[in-house]
Amino acid sequence: MQSPLFGFTETQSEDRYALQNRKMLRVALNGHEDVLARKGSMVAYQGLIEFDGEYQSAGQRRARARTGEGLDLMRCSGQGTVYLANLAQHVHVMDVDHDGLTVDSAYVLALDSTLHWESIAVDSQFGITGSGKYNLNISGRGKVALMTSGQPLMLQVTPDKYVNADADAIVAWSSSLRVQMQAQTHSSGVWRRRGSTGEGWELSFLGQGYALVQPSELLPPQNAVIGGGAAAQFGMGQQGARGQNQGNIFSN
């Protein structure tokens, strides 16, 4: 049997986390350190690997119910190799150190089981009830695999050069950064979803660190019904444009 498909062979690497290709992650398990992966993200595995639902603490369950932010994870354990992917999104491996990483839970593919995560809020300077954006703060030392729709842009933030990013395009940032959520439109335009500019909410980053932006603003799929309430109208929460678009990709 012959085919160009036989050119897509397994990646040979001694690293625990390695990219099989731009859209698939290869994780090597040695029988001692488990990896937590997005539920349903396993596409193949070799060896003696077990998959179990990951326990969530009462605090994590309450935070998930209150904010909509959380991780639906499975624990991968054993000895062998597991391949992970999600809707052909681009995969990127990052090291988490003492600075920590803040990320939207929708973009997490896998992480070391030694890392800790909790929900945090990004406040709105306008004080609009229900419009606050929630994200996950990942702390500890280890690796996390993130996903983006398309090839992302890593922006450096320094004390003399701050960065603004669309709230629908931002993927992750250094937890040490100071963050402010604000409207991209002015005056009365803030009360209309995205005003008349096609733009909505932005996050401003100040300090020393980085911000990761993807080349895709998550918008509702065709015929999606946007929920009611302030959060939904401003694109936030599970009933907003962001929540309605979970798992959809508009740019690869």
FENVEN-V547362 format. One record per residue. N is the residue number from 1. PHI is phi in whole degrees, 0 to 359 (* if undefined). Layout:
# FENVEN-V547362
n=(N;N)
phi=(PHI;PHI)
This chain:
# FENVEN-V547362
n=(1;2;3;4;5;6;7;8;9;10;11;12;13;14;15;16;17;18;19;20;21;22;23;24;25;26;27;28;29;30;31;32;33;34;35;36;37;38;39;40;41;42;43;44;45;46;47;48;49;50;51;52;53;54;55;56;57;58;59;60;61;62;63;64;65;66;67;68;69;70;71;72;73;74;75;76;77;78;79;80;81;82;83;84;85;86;87;88;89;90;91;92;93;94;95;96;97;98;99;100;101;102;103;104;105;106;107;108;109;110;111;112;113;114;115;116;117;118;119;120;121;122;123;124;125;126;127;128;129;130;131;132;133;134;135;136;137;138;139;140;141;142;143;144;145;146;147;148;149;150;151;152;153;154;155;156;157;158;159;160;161;162;163;164;165;166;167;168;169;170;171;172;173;174;175;176;177;178;179;180;181;182;183;184;185;186;187;188;189;190;191;192;193;194;195;196;197;198;199;200;201;202;203;204;205;206;207;208;209;210;211;212;213;214;215;216;217;218;219;220;221;222;223;224;225;226;227;228;229;230;231;232;233;234;235;236;237;238;239;240;241;242;243;244;245;246;247;248;249;250;251;252)
phi=(*;228;187;300;299;288;280;268;271;296;284;265;206;266;285;296;251;214;278;292;201;297;238;217;254;251;240;265;251;254;91;243;250;278;233;261;235;303;303;80;272;288;250;191;203;228;98;261;245;244;238;227;294;270;291;247;291;299;295;293;293;294;296;296;293;279;251;82;261;174;238;267;242;237;264;256;223;121;226;153;228;238;250;237;198;212;54;58;283;291;247;221;256;232;267;259;236;295;289;79;222;254;212;284;301;295;256;268;262;200;202;295;291;278;280;246;223;209;279;228;251;252;282;267;290;269;65;281;301;84;263;294;261;251;221;253;258;258;230;109;232;166;244;226;256;253;239;223;271;94;284;275;237;261;255;279;247;232;302;257;213;271;232;248;220;297;297;274;251;289;253;201;201;296;294;284;286;272;234;229;265;209;275;274;259;242;45;293;297;296;276;257;302;66;53;244;254;85;248;230;260;229;247;256;244;228;121;230;165;213;225;255;238;258;276;204;270;288;244;295;295;304;70;291;260;276;289;267;92;299;299;293;294;264;85;255;81;292;262;273;301;296;291;291;255;303;85;259;233;250;211;246)
